[in-house]
Amino acid sequence: MRLVLTADTHVPKRARDLPGPLWAAIEAADVVVHAGDWVDEALLDAMTARSRRLIGVYGNNDGPALRARLPEVARVELDGLRVAVVHETGPRTGREKRCAALFPDVDLLVFGHSHIPWDTEAPGGLRLLNPGSPTDRRSQPHATYLSATISAGRLAEVELHRLTRG
């Protein structure tokens, strides 16, 4: 199962649209995960139309219309892997321990908010992934998203994709 992970797209405030390589990855993926801060419903509609399966949550920059359509936390099982998605996880310090306590029944937690790519493992094995942002890199050298594969309940081939500034 091929995954694409993104967050903090901020369309159309930070970019008019998603970068072409990310759209291509979305269209090729089996599952797309968006960890919040869409900003506009039009992007949710476009991603829904162009993906096979979309799992998303709302973020702190998402207004009432998006909050009415998306949960704060999404939980799903993908090919045996227990996944949760949330926008904010709190401060960087203590994140792994805090998230392991909040999500004890999860194998993978996808989150956003910081615009900083993150890939760590908490005590007990919880994997934490933040794809960064494909449109608003802030202090990061590149705009980013993640891809990964799931097979028989195991996460593999996690890859950070760096996007050129356009």
Residue pairs with C-beta under 8 A, 6 or more apart in sequence:
1 30
1 31
1 78
1 79
1 149
1 150
1 151
2 28
2 29
2 30
2 31
2 147
2 148
2 149
3 29
3 30
3 31
3 32
3 33
3 78
3 146
3 147
3 148
3 149
3 150
4 22
4 25
4 26
4 29
4 31
4 32
4 33
4 145
4 146
4 147
5 32
5 33
5 35
5 110
5 129
5 131
5 145
5 146
5 147
5 148
6 18
6 22
6 26
6 32
6 33
6 34
6 35
6 131
6 134
6 145
6 146
7 34
7 35
7 36
7 37
7 59
7 87
7 110
7 111
7 112
7 113
7 130
7 131
7 132
7 133
8 35
8 36
8 37
8 59
8 112
8 113
8 115
8 132
8 133
8 135
8 136
9 15
9 18
9 34
9 37
9 38
9 39
9 43
9 133
9 134
9 135
10 37
10 38
10 39
10 61
10 133
10 135
10 136
11 17
11 18
11 38
11 39
11 40
11 42
11 43
11 135
12 39
12 40
12 42
13 39
13 40
13 61
14 39
14 133
14 135
14 136
15 134
15 135
15 136
17 23
18 26
18 43
18 134
18 135
19 134
19 135
19 143
19 163
19 166
21 161
21 163
22 134
22 145
22 161
22 163
23 50
25 145
25 147
25 161
26 32
26 47
26 50
26 51
27 50
27 51
29 51
29 52
29 147
30 52
30 53
31 51
31 52
31 53
31 54
31 55
31 78
32 47
32 51
32 52
32 53
32 54
32 55
33 54
33 55
33 56
33 83
33 85
33 110
34 47
34 54
34 55
34 56
34 57
34 85
35 56
35 57
35 59
35 85
35 86
35 87
35 110
35 111
35 112
35 113
35 130
35 131
36 56
36 57
36 58
36 59
36 60
36 62
36 70
36 86
36 87
36 88
36 112
36 113
37 59
37 60
37 61
37 62
37 87
37 112
37 113
38 44
38 56
38 58
38 59
38 62
38 66
38 70
39 61
39 62
39 66
40 66
41 65
41 66
41 69
44 56
44 66
44 69
44 70
47 54
47 56
48 54
55 74
55 76
55 83
55 85
56 70
56 74
56 85
57 70
57 71
57 72
57 73
57 74
57 85
57 86
57 87
58 66
58 67
58 70
58 71
58 72
58 87
59 87
59 88
59 112
59 113
60 87
60 88
60 113
62 70
72 86
72 87
73 84
73 85
73 86
74 84
74 85
74 86
75 82
75 83
75 84
75 85
75 106
76 83
76 85
77 83
78 150
79 150
79 151
79 152
79 153
80 150
80 152
80 153
80 154
81 107
81 108
81 150
81 153
81 154
81 155
82 105
82 106
82 107
82 108
83 106
83 107
83 108
83 109
83 110
84 103
84 106
84 108
84 109
84 110
85 109
85 110
85 111
86 109
86 110
86 111
87 111
87 112
87 113
88 111
88 112
88 113
89 95
89 98
89 99
89 109
89 111
89 113
89 128
90 98
92 114
95 120
95 128
96 120
96 121
96 122
96 123
96 126
96 128
97 122
97 123
99 109
99 111
99 122
99 126
99 128
100 122
100 123
100 124
100 126
103 109
103 126
104 124
106 126
107 125
107 126
107 127
107 153
107 155
108 126
108 127
108 128
108 129
108 155
109 126
109 127
109 128
109 129
110 129
110 130
110 131
111 118
111 128
111 129
111 130
112 130
112 131
112 133
113 130
114 130
115 132
115 133
115 136
115 137
115 138
115 140
116 130
116 132
116 138
116 140
117 130
117 131
117 132
117 140
117 144
117 146
117 160
118 128
118 129
118 130
119 127
119 128
119 129
119 130
119 158
119 160
120 127
120 128
121 127
121 128
122 128
127 155
129 146
129 148
129 158
131 144
131 145
131 146
131 160
132 140
132 142
132 143
132 144
132 145
132 146
132 160
133 140
133 143
133 144
134 143
134 144
134 145
134 163
135 143
136 143
137 143
137 144
137 165
141 162
142 162
142 163
142 164
142 165
143 162
143 163
143 165
144 160
144 161
144 162
144 163
145 161
145 163
146 158
146 159
146 160
146 161
147 157
147 158
147 159
147 161
148 155
148 156
148 157
148 158
148 159
149 155
149 156
149 157
150 156
